[in-house]
Amino acid sequence: MFETIPTVPTAEEVLDRSLSRASKRMEKRQNRDRANADFVQSVYQSVHDRLVEVVASFPEFDEVPVFYRDTAGILFGLDRIRKSLGAVGWAARWARDHGPGFTYQTKRSPSTAQMRRRYVARLASVVHQVDQDLRFLNEVRNTLRTLPHIEDCFTVVVAGYPNVGKSSFIRRVSTGVPEVASYPFTTKGVLVGHRFDRGDRIQFVDTPGILDRPAIERNAIEQQAVAAITSLADMVLFLIDGSEQCGYPLEAQLQLLIEVQGMRDVPVVPVVSKADVATIEGYPSFSAETGEHIEDVLTAIYDLKALQDERDQAIRDEEADDCPTIERREASLGLALHNHSEEDYKADE
């Protein structure tokens, strides 16, 4: 999605590259006045082209998948990204619009070298005005390139309070290798792992911990977890630490469970983690530490996936039944040509 975005240059790098190219072009001219005019034309064109490349390398965020758009908005703000892209685009248009006129004025001037220096200085001033925008866009580029690739397959989003065992579970059941530690918010962003078993491929999404507090008070780390739930989940596996070793009371965890259940219309399965330490009556449990009951949790996931597959197939079959065949369309139009006899055709004549 974002891995093809090249490094965004600073204003100084844009100018250095453009001036270098213009200098090489200038060296080919024996007439110094014509060489100065060519220098102005070349540097303005080169700056325009480089800035246009920067803008064009970023996707149109309204057209990217919801998860990526939401994550970019959470981390940087879509309005701010668009504003910086707009600023760089403005500088590119300025160079395009003023380059030809300045080239002509340089060519007609009795002092082409002086005019060349003047117009290059004006261009440098404009490019430096968007230097902060270029640096910001490079920061956006560097971060968005690290976002995981989300496949179009059955996705289980693992959610819950910080330090309840989400990453340990992901390590146990998938190819994902998240960092595991005993302190909250170890997971700073969304991580992805996959599991191919029983003829099915399942995608597991490890999310940062969420706290039970108003949405407006949640930090960027928590907001990424919410974005994963609301835009990616075919199922949510909500982990509860019955031992409260995570540092958060059971009551708060169950309150968060209620909120998560209302975030997206998909199955939300609460499971007690750290079963080797504590369990809760009425809730299934497992231990990522010992592996106890991990297979039971996976079986529940595969059963839910099979049920969803059946429902999806039923919807496809229903849509196929609702789509009339050629014969049905003909009949509805009173044609049904295949039922006409030769006499019918003659009668029509």
Steps between C-alpha positions, in 0.01 A plus 500: 500500500763757609823309440544651153516859629861614451691708752371857504791742451558812707488841335879511489514158332244608239703811421838323500379241252336759276799734505734213420296403195478860385875543535568199278267643239668840528843351435390386155438859385785710365289816491494617864180704463316205351655275765363721781151493349517123460610472862188685620273291278659174613499570874138614501391195298699261716356641825148478359545139390652390833224659707232351276660159555469548876129580483424226247677234711238525775167322449165671501399424858127496423568199277717287731349227721328633812753356746795671333312828462392496864849412620658782298242735646567382854878529474532822300160647419368476143440873481860571592628250242282654230609850602866409462440330166313813392790721605749294301263506204481880528879529484506273195240712321689819589812363336303390194319833461801728554774298331423592137464871572818518704685308231388749238594798719843352564554446129406864422698654786830682440630324812388136474723379784345747743147406391584132535613548860192709579249250365673202657489680836125560459445134420709392799291723725178335380636147542626576851150618592380138469802340666303415817226346286755286319653384828156423642403299191819299528411419861155389382661290229743332739222408744235386253750271326523300823127425517431128460357356182139402563382206291147446380425196713316409822640734763502457876576820688639426848398777738491584869670704768878546489711208621219242500695258278402601146852489360578171677192345341598628153847350538348165596251466215640688200804613305492837675797582723391792721705629790392345829567671833339542839423869470198672342491629141787277388320483165521851353320421175307232314689177428388216274556125503352216295409139560427234238325204656210267421504620141435862598716811524424734789647841564562605862534868583676588823380838625629741764316495830187711543395668822138539610466875457322742266613474138616862496748425781663203326851549370624417151608151608150414625335658198693264271349206685150642458567556127601135462181383670266727305653446154671159494332256737296202382519394863636656819674285758477704820751392763428541871763471771315339787806524721508880456878474466463736205444775752134564420197376697269237356204736515672749270594222256140377481379855445740534208368170364151650482634798305693280256188293437334814368784610274433266208231249407719191521535221758687613811631202697618572857770261620693501827875501447762391755289198597808362675454781754124561522175411323150650506191285526291510184783611270724277287866533584849419376862550598748631246770423755431125515297455182205367700169516308657690206358238264154552648518870417618424146217251453249767602656741249488246216141410587401867478684534170320196361168649609582829330607317185164323495315829541706665226429210266130518582501871414676430171252225418209729584642773280543248218137391539387861490694559177264390219627268231465587131186293483348681799581838351348395169188374672467818699508693171242271339756365253582139598618444144607144565135401549376649172395262224552555128129580471543774761767667290283478187205643690715787615592570139 
